[in-house]
Amino acid sequence: MGLFNRHEQDNAPEDEDLDLPTRDDFHAPLVDEPKARNATRYSIDDAMALMRQLPDDPDDRLMEVICKTLESARIRTDDVLQDANQKEQRIRREHQGIEQDIAALQKQIDDKQVQLAELSTSLEELTRIKARFEQVRAPQTQAPPAPAEAPLTDSEPLSDSLETTEPATPIAAGRRGRGSLSS
């Protein structure tokens, strides 16, 4: 009975590569069932695409045919309507958010327009006052500057303002009487 001999099992052919069934394998179905439609769920977007291909306003009878056709393909119209409600809520939230963004941006625009009007008023006042100051200053800057008085030299004649009838000092007397000591 070599079957129960340990040494002979070590030399046995490679049975380890065989996949033997486990206990869980007996409970699994032998044939895979087709996947449920949930993996590629029919959404409201699909229904909208279908409706776009139909005449503009399909009558009630055509809508009944469409609903029954979807139901026969295991597409529940209740699921499509639930998806439509969720999408409608999502779109309404997004719409409201964009309206709020626009209102905030409009407020910013209004604030900037007020600032712009204030700056325009300030600029007009500034240029008016600046022009007035430039008008007052203009005659002073256009007049030629008075020449500076140079020191007198011996060869220059004295100005009339320094001439008096009697010399005030001996130096002044000497300058007046140049060339002659007697008057």
C-alpha positions as CSV (number, residue, x, y, z in Angstrom):
1,M,0.0,0.0,0.0
2,G,2.1,2.7,-1.2
3,L,-0.7,5.2,-1.2
4,F,-0.2,6.0,2.4
5,N,3.5,6.1,2.3
6,R,4.9,9.5,2.9
7,H,8.0,9.1,0.8
8,E,6.0,8.3,-2.2
9,Q,3.9,11.5,-1.9
10,D,7.0,13.6,-2.3
11,N,7.8,12.0,-5.6
12,A,4.2,12.3,-6.9
13,P,3.4,14.2,-10.1
14,E,2.6,17.9,-9.8
15,D,-0.9,17.9,-8.5
16,E,-0.4,21.2,-6.8
17,D,-1.2,23.1,-10.0
18,L,-4.7,21.7,-10.1
19,D,-7.5,24.1,-9.0
20,L,-9.7,22.0,-6.8
21,P,-13.2,23.3,-5.9
22,T,-13.7,24.9,-2.5
23,R,-16.8,24.9,-0.4
24,D,-17.9,28.4,-1.8
25,D,-17.7,27.1,-5.3
26,F,-20.6,24.7,-4.7
27,H,-22.9,27.7,-3.9
28,A,-22.0,29.8,-6.9
29,P,-24.1,29.5,-10.1
30,L,-22.5,27.4,-12.9
31,V,-23.4,29.9,-15.6
32,D,-22.9,33.7,-15.1
33,E,-26.2,35.6,-15.2
34,P,-26.3,38.7,-17.4
35,K,-25.3,41.8,-15.5
36,A,-28.2,44.0,-14.4
37,R,-28.9,47.1,-16.3
38,N,-27.7,49.3,-13.3
39,A,-24.1,49.1,-14.6
40,T,-25.1,51.2,-17.6
41,R,-28.1,52.8,-16.1
42,Y,-30.6,54.5,-18.4
43,S,-30.6,58.1,-17.2
44,I,-32.7,61.2,-17.9
45,D,-30.0,62.3,-20.3
46,D,-30.7,59.2,-22.4
47,A,-34.4,59.9,-22.3
48,M,-33.8,63.5,-23.3
49,A,-31.7,62.4,-26.3
50,L,-34.4,60.0,-27.3
51,M,-37.1,62.8,-27.0
52,R,-35.0,65.1,-29.2
53,Q,-35.2,62.6,-32.0
54,L,-39.0,62.5,-31.9
55,P,-41.4,65.1,-33.4
56,D,-41.6,68.3,-31.5
57,D,-44.6,67.5,-29.3
58,P,-45.3,63.7,-29.2
59,D,-48.8,62.9,-28.2
60,D,-49.8,60.8,-25.2
61,R,-50.1,57.5,-27.1
62,L,-46.6,57.8,-28.4
63,M,-45.3,58.5,-24.9
64,E,-47.1,55.4,-23.6
65,V,-45.4,53.3,-26.3
66,I,-42.0,54.8,-25.3
67,C,-42.6,54.1,-21.6
68,K,-43.8,50.5,-22.3
69,T,-40.8,49.9,-24.6
70,L,-38.5,51.1,-21.9
71,E,-40.2,48.9,-19.3
72,S,-39.9,45.9,-21.5
73,A,-36.2,46.5,-21.7
74,R,-36.1,46.4,-17.9
75,I,-35.8,50.2,-17.7
76,R,-38.0,51.5,-14.9
77,T,-39.5,54.9,-15.8
78,D,-39.7,55.6,-12.0
79,D,-35.9,55.4,-12.0
80,V,-35.7,57.8,-15.0
81,L,-38.1,60.2,-13.2
82,Q,-36.0,60.0,-10.0
83,D,-32.9,60.8,-12.0
84,A,-34.8,63.7,-13.6
85,N,-35.7,65.1,-10.2
86,Q,-32.1,64.8,-8.9
87,K,-30.8,66.5,-12.1
88,E,-33.4,69.2,-11.8
89,Q,-32.4,70.0,-8.2
90,R,-28.7,70.0,-9.2
91,I,-29.4,72.4,-12.1
92,R,-31.6,74.7,-9.9
93,R,-28.8,74.9,-7.3
94,E,-26.2,75.7,-9.9
95,H,-28.5,78.3,-11.5
96,Q,-29.1,79.9,-8.1
97,G,-25.3,79.9,-7.4
98,I,-24.7,81.6,-10.8
99,E,-27.4,84.2,-10.1
100,Q,-25.7,84.9,-6.7
101,D,-22.3,85.3,-8.4
102,I,-23.8,87.7,-10.9
103,A,-25.5,89.7,-8.1
104,A,-22.1,89.9,-6.3
105,L,-20.3,90.9,-9.4
106,Q,-23.0,93.5,-10.2
107,K,-22.5,95.0,-6.7
108,Q,-18.8,95.2,-7.3
109,I,-19.5,96.9,-10.6
110,D,-21.8,99.4,-8.9
111,D,-19.2,100.0,-6.1
112,K,-16.5,100.6,-8.8
113,Q,-18.8,103.0,-10.7
114,V,-19.3,105.0,-7.5
115,Q,-15.6,105.1,-6.9
116,L,-15.0,106.2,-10.5
117,A,-17.6,109.0,-10.1
118,E,-15.9,110.2,-6.9
119,L,-12.5,110.1,-8.6
120,S,-13.8,112.1,-11.6
121,T,-15.3,114.7,-9.3
122,S,-12.0,114.9,-7.3
123,L,-10.0,115.1,-10.6
124,E,-12.2,118.0,-11.9
125,E,-11.8,119.9,-8.7
126,L,-8.0,119.3,-8.6
127,T,-7.5,120.5,-12.2
128,R,-9.7,123.6,-11.6
129,I,-7.8,124.6,-8.5
130,K,-4.4,123.8,-10.1
131,A,-5.3,126.0,-13.1
132,R,-6.2,128.9,-10.7
133,F,-2.8,128.6,-8.9
134,E,-1.0,128.5,-12.3
135,Q,-2.8,131.7,-13.4
136,V,-1.7,133.6,-10.3
137,R,1.8,132.4,-10.5
138,A,2.2,132.9,-14.3
139,P,2.8,136.8,-14.3
140,Q,5.5,136.4,-11.6
141,T,7.4,133.8,-13.5
142,Q,7.2,135.6,-16.9
143,A,8.7,139.0,-15.6
144,P,12.4,139.3,-16.1
145,P,14.4,139.1,-12.9
146,A,15.9,142.3,-11.6
147,P,19.7,142.6,-12.3
148,A,21.9,142.4,-9.2
149,E,23.8,145.5,-8.3
150,A,27.5,145.1,-8.9
151,P,30.1,146.8,-6.7
152,L,31.3,150.3,-7.8
153,T,34.7,150.8,-9.3
154,D,36.7,154.0,-9.7
155,S,35.8,154.3,-13.4
156,E,32.0,154.0,-13.0
157,P,29.9,157.1,-12.4
158,L,27.8,157.2,-9.2
159,S,24.1,156.8,-9.4
160,D,21.9,159.7,-8.8
161,S,20.5,158.2,-5.7
162,L,23.9,158.4,-3.9
163,E,24.4,162.1,-4.9
164,T,23.7,164.5,-2.2
165,T,24.5,168.2,-1.8
166,E,27.0,167.6,1.0
167,P,29.2,164.6,1.3
168,A,28.2,162.3,4.2
169,T,31.6,160.9,4.7
170,P,35.1,161.8,3.6
171,I,35.3,158.8,1.2
172,A,32.1,159.9,-0.5
173,A,33.4,163.4,-0.7
174,G,36.6,162.1,-2.4
175,R,34.7,160.2,-5.0
176,R,32.6,163.1,-5.9
177,G,35.3,165.4,-6.4
178,R,37.6,163.3,-8.4
179,G,40.0,165.2,-10.5
180,S,39.6,168.4,-8.5
181,L,39.9,169.0,-4.8
182,S,38.0,172.2,-4.7
183,S,34.4,172.5,-5.3
